[in-house]
Amino acid sequence: MSVRFKKVQNKMSGSENFGKWYGRAIMLDTISTKELADEISHASTVTYADVMAVLAEMQHAIKNHLQNSHKVALEGLGVLGVAMQTKLAKTRKEFTANNIKGYRVVFYPEVKFVPSGEISESGKRKGAFVKTLLEGITAKELGGDDAKEQTTGGQTGGDAGSGK
């Protein structure tokens, strides 16, 4: 299994990367909670109904904690939290809850350090930080018989199209 990508050319005329090519991940499908529950129930001794009940209750529990200013850490996945969009005020006293324009849920994926086995000159281990959900990920071009599977190593770098 691999993440599919297609080749895309940057067509933004003012960009320093104009005309250059990059890969864009393609999502082929969306998996529903019910489909996920079915998959989990077949991979464990827990029934579909039990999995659905736990996932439904998990949603309510996460919502409750987020709305009470808690971060929710889901081991192996990452941390959920709340961020807000606000209208600026000139002084601290002028800023009130009325300045809050909206809320959003933010997700910080779990990251782990994968040592390379080398030691730096300062005596620290060398290695890379890898997002747990992307560890061991591979990529394959969408379509085309000559599409080769390429290991990306689950790096945490920026978007390939951004020039970073």
PLY file of the C-alpha trace (Angstrom):
ply
format ascii 1.0
element vertex 164
property float x
property float y
property float z
element edge 163
property int vertex1
property int vertex2
end_header
0.00 0.00 0.00
1.23 3.46 -0.87
0.04 7.04 -0.91
-0.75 7.99 -4.50
0.52 11.24 -6.00
0.28 13.12 -9.24
2.80 15.44 -10.81
1.75 19.11 -10.80
3.44 22.13 -12.35
3.57 25.43 -10.45
1.70 27.97 -12.61
1.80 30.93 -10.21
3.57 33.57 -12.32
4.98 35.55 -9.38
6.42 32.51 -7.62
10.15 31.78 -7.48
9.15 28.19 -8.25
7.14 29.05 -11.39
7.35 26.25 -13.94
8.80 23.72 -11.52
7.17 20.38 -10.85
6.17 18.85 -7.54
4.07 15.97 -6.27
0.58 16.34 -4.79
-0.91 13.58 -2.65
-4.18 12.17 -3.99
-6.79 10.75 -1.64
-8.68 7.95 -3.39
-11.48 7.40 -0.87
-12.97 8.45 2.45
-13.41 5.87 5.18
-16.41 6.39 7.46
-16.60 5.69 11.17
-18.82 2.68 10.41
-16.29 1.28 7.94
-13.49 1.84 10.44
-15.52 0.14 13.19
-16.17 -2.82 10.90
-12.45 -3.11 10.12
-11.49 -2.88 13.81
-14.11 -5.46 14.83
-12.74 -7.95 12.27
-9.19 -7.41 13.50
-10.05 -7.93 17.16
-12.34 -9.84 19.50
-14.57 -6.78 19.97
-17.94 -6.67 18.19
-18.89 -4.00 15.67
-21.53 -2.63 18.07
-18.98 -2.33 20.87
-16.48 -0.53 18.63
-19.21 1.88 17.42
-20.25 2.57 21.01
-16.67 3.34 22.04
-16.03 5.59 19.04
-19.29 7.48 19.59
-18.49 8.00 23.27
-14.93 9.01 22.36
-16.29 11.83 20.18
-18.44 13.11 23.06
-15.55 12.86 25.54
-13.12 14.67 23.22
-15.69 17.42 22.59
-16.26 17.84 26.34
-12.53 18.13 27.08
-11.81 20.52 24.21
-14.67 22.76 25.34
-13.16 22.79 28.85
-9.74 24.05 27.66
-8.06 20.64 27.77
-5.73 19.21 25.17
-6.54 15.62 24.22
-3.54 13.36 23.56
-4.38 10.25 21.54
-1.34 8.01 21.84
-0.03 6.91 18.48
-1.97 9.71 16.73
-1.30 13.11 18.25
-2.83 15.92 20.26
-6.06 17.82 19.65
-6.59 21.33 20.98
-8.62 24.47 20.39
-7.40 27.64 18.71
-9.37 30.82 18.23
-9.59 33.65 15.74
-9.88 37.04 17.39
-10.37 40.68 16.56
-7.52 42.86 17.81
-7.96 45.37 20.61
-5.77 48.38 21.35
-5.48 47.60 25.05
-5.73 44.56 27.32
-8.80 46.07 28.99
-10.60 46.52 25.64
-10.14 42.85 24.72
-13.17 40.79 25.81
-14.86 37.55 24.79
-16.72 39.64 22.19
-13.43 39.92 20.28
-13.47 36.17 19.62
-14.64 35.64 16.02
-14.37 31.86 15.81
-12.83 28.62 16.98
-11.10 25.74 15.27
-9.72 22.38 16.26
-5.99 21.99 15.76
-4.18 18.68 15.45
-0.53 18.17 16.30
0.59 14.75 15.04
2.64 12.59 17.39
6.33 12.79 16.58
9.09 10.47 17.68
12.85 10.67 17.39
14.42 7.97 15.24
18.18 7.82 15.96
20.58 7.27 13.08
23.14 5.54 15.30
25.60 8.41 14.90
26.81 10.82 17.57
27.39 14.52 16.90
30.61 16.35 17.87
28.80 17.70 20.95
27.96 14.14 22.07
24.27 14.20 21.11
22.56 11.46 19.13
21.89 12.23 15.47
18.62 11.27 13.83
15.30 12.59 12.57
11.92 13.40 14.02
9.22 11.33 12.27
5.44 11.68 12.53
4.21 8.36 13.94
1.32 8.14 11.46
3.75 8.53 8.54
6.51 6.20 9.69
7.40 3.83 6.85
5.15 5.59 4.31
5.75 5.01 0.62
4.52 6.85 -2.46
3.41 5.67 -5.87
2.46 7.78 -8.87
-1.24 7.62 -9.69
-1.73 5.85 -13.01
0.94 5.01 -15.54
2.61 1.62 -15.87
6.04 3.05 -15.14
5.01 4.41 -11.72
7.64 3.30 -9.25
7.10 2.96 -5.52
9.37 5.38 -3.68
10.06 5.36 0.05
9.90 8.83 1.59
10.93 7.77 5.09
8.09 9.61 6.82
9.99 12.88 6.92
8.38 15.86 8.60
9.58 18.52 6.16
7.48 21.10 4.35
5.28 20.66 1.28
7.31 19.64 -1.75
5.50 22.28 -3.80
6.50 25.10 -1.44
10.18 25.01 -2.36
11.20 24.39 1.27
0 1
1 2
2 3
3 4
4 5
5 6
6 7
7 8
8 9
9 10
10 11
11 12
12 13
13 14
14 15
15 16
16 17
17 18
18 19
19 20
20 21
21 22
22 23
23 24
24 25
25 26
26 27
27 28
28 29
29 30
30 31
31 32
32 33
33 34
34 35
35 36
36 37
37 38
38 39
39 40
40 41
41 42
42 43
43 44
44 45
45 46
46 47
47 48
48 49
49 50
50 51
51 52
52 53
53 54
54 55
55 56
56 57
57 58
58 59
59 60
60 61
61 62
62 63
63 64
64 65
65 66
66 67
67 68
68 69
69 70
70 71
71 72
72 73
73 74
74 75
75 76
76 77
77 78
78 79
79 80
80 81
81 82
82 83
83 84
84 85
85 86
86 87
87 88
88 89
89 90
90 91
91 92
92 93
93 94
94 95
95 96
96 97
97 98
98 99
99 100
100 101
101 102
102 103
103 104
104 105
105 106
106 107
107 108
108 109
109 110
110 111
111 112
112 113
113 114
114 115
115 116
116 117
117 118
118 119
119 120
120 121
121 122
122 123
123 124
124 125
125 126
126 127
127 128
128 129
129 130
130 131
131 132
132 133
133 134
134 135
135 136
136 137
137 138
138 139
139 140
140 141
141 142
142 143
143 144
144 145
145 146
146 147
147 148
148 149
149 150
150 151
151 152
152 153
153 154
154 155
155 156
156 157
157 158
158 159
159 160
160 161
161 162
162 163
